[in-house]
Amino acid sequence: SQQGEEDPQALSIQEGENATMNCSYKTSINNLQWYRQNSGRGLVHLILIRSNEREKHSGRLRVTLDTSKKSSSLLITASRAADTASYFCAILGAQKLVFGQGTRLTINP
Amino acid sequence: DTGVSQNPRHKITKRGQNVTFRCDPISEHNRLYWYRQTLGQGPEFLTYFQNEAQLEKSRLLSDRFSAERPKGSFSTLEIQRTEQGDSAMYLCASSKVASLGGDEQFFGPGTRLTVL
């Protein structure tokens, strides 16, 4: 399976701290995408990073991709209470996304 | 709102009943996907369309499930003879084919199905 696996499964930090989530996968990829999901709602697309890219930024988000280690990380800087959500990495394989189980991030005020 | 929309947002049904969900993708998107998500898990792929053609179906999509996209715009997902194990969030996504490196998929809010 080329399912992405997130680590840690749960993360709790204080507001203002940085949060780092990791994703590992098993096969070659076209791209890797990160999504956020607030409780009981749909997924919001955060960042897509292609296999030939190593780092990408979007606002307070920074994503890295290491294809040699088959891993990616999502860094959220200066966290806010509104960042509390589940975060998923998804591997694009044969037109469909394969998701991991996600990291549940809680930002404490 | 020009995002992906899904109806209904919630559906409660009794075991054995049929249910149908609708997804309206972003208008210029030619690909449409269905995923299923159970509590505490990531979404799992069910099927996808390019225009009106259904190009792939997951083994998760038993013969009780059928999806259509008759005019290449909206799509419906029908579950016949529902079972309690069908209880889940059903997510729809759409995308526009990109030339290189794959495409971003944009998700709707989902339809939460509860089978009693």
Interface residues (C-beta under 8 A of the other chain):
Chain A: N30 N31 Q33 Y35 G40 R41 G42 L43 V44 H45 L48 R50 S51 N52 F88 A90 L92 A94 Q95 K96 L97 V98 F99 G100 Q101 G102
Chain B: V4 R31 Y33 Y35 G40 Q41 G42 P43 E44 F45 Y48 L55 E56 M89 L91 A93 L100 G101 G102 D103 E104 Q105 F106 F107 G108 P109 G110 R112
